[in-house]
Amino acid sequence: MIFQIVGFQRHVGKTSTAVSLIEEFKKRGFRVAAIKHAHKYEVSQDTRGALDSKDTERYLEAGADACGALTDRSFVLITPEKSLDGALNMIAPFADIMILEGFREEKYPRIIAAETADQFFDLYIEKLVIAVTGLITGNETEKEKVIAVHPDIPIVSKGSELAELVLSRLVDEVVNRLEKKTCAVCGYPNCDEYAKALIRGEAKITACPQNAAQAVLYINGKKIGINPFVQRILSATIQGMISTLKNIKEPEKISIHLRI
């Protein structure tokens, strides 16, 4: 699932909301990725000066397909990718849930971080708003203005409650796209039973290979759908090949990149 946290200014709660949601989703066993919209970016912001940003800019200008900075804290990878779709495709294999901070012009399901009702109204998109959060949650006057127009949209401050609202939207999306199969990989006899268990909160979203793929294929940066049966064949074949190699520990994640 992809959703976004949007707001008009700094210090309205976008990043703190994203952090609390990441923590909540990780507690529930999801893999989470996040992309922040930055109009100006310097590597030193993330690497604490370990690498001069001018160096990475020179690498990219020289034609490097990717460059990065490695420190004792983390590894920052930089590519010439300029589109949000391209960036999402790059990180999709590593995440069940992807959070976008910013990108107000995009139209993904959104949490609005606002200080005033007017900010909320300016960021509102019909059928896409999951909840409202931010400084507005502590202002009864501004909250009443939102409730008067949109009484069905929750105004929430706690990360755990926001996480439940996002997961409820995710369950709805999953149920709507289930293909009525009877593969039983999820532990239920068919998709209908699995959907009912999801709604009751008894099944994990990641139990279904349609939601947590065992194998993901990208060609020229575009994700290609693979049905669960072929995913299992690919996964078992690759794992079988790797099991014959010497001095290889039990793998948790395998990545294969082919240059044609």
Steps between C-alpha positions, in 0.01 A plus 500: 500500500613856427364794700620852568522750783450855378512846654564859396787594726776372723435407861136396450575136583572327166830338597398412855185337359706300251741388775220385730332311217823327400543386861141372515521314168831338599341375823240328283763328287480712184796608289482878467669752270470877488576769242518867600442776246801731521535798267868525587706210630854461623651166588662657806152541653478122538866410540591780745772640280669167428496571128492840331181522293694669221691175443184297440364769269824476298463120481146532363596776258779276371239237411502264799191279507512507880725628775484493876642587838583229752546590865484316832134612519361408162538476126348776289439403136457772239387444143404739218136388537276808491149354489297388799377193309859397431598548864199296618592218261854498639392452861183293443680161533607597853167616643140397566404859586652811344459840663537822304567816696391795293422477125181701542414481130491118505172320555570211732298430815613773738529606860481878527723665760345843558503787744173657385177392334582714197821300447298180518244624247776601258656151518175304499439263207172312492519129594875516563523645852564237766526735799606843625785545748757758604464819704128523420430210738564735795276782375132439569383799294683388186395138552132603514536676164624175341236285670222734383587430136650149519364323811605162362874578488684409823716760673771296671819572695615153611725299269333173594156631398636638173664165428168321552327738258769445234487123547120508474537675162763244402269211590224653287739530204619142542147362524396690186787365289494136610457280196275236658770233481516171688878465534470481883853637546363745760369214713136549399313287241421793268520877462153556643592333829833682509323835442258431787794415728676822398195709586475324839868570561587131521716469185818679401501706181846362421367140503367540146759483219296759310594750775844376608658359187764229529648614170478845338593571138591843360580552132636840397386637835139382458352242734375189319228295665577137579230268629560329837562156344784630281635701795530181705674319213751783458561527872547126549728471195728783607515381861581150377788631290637705788481205739764322289752783549766463767550733797160667458301569815123457508377789277229738619479703179635431151543760226584418138580767241534404133653724236375397154 
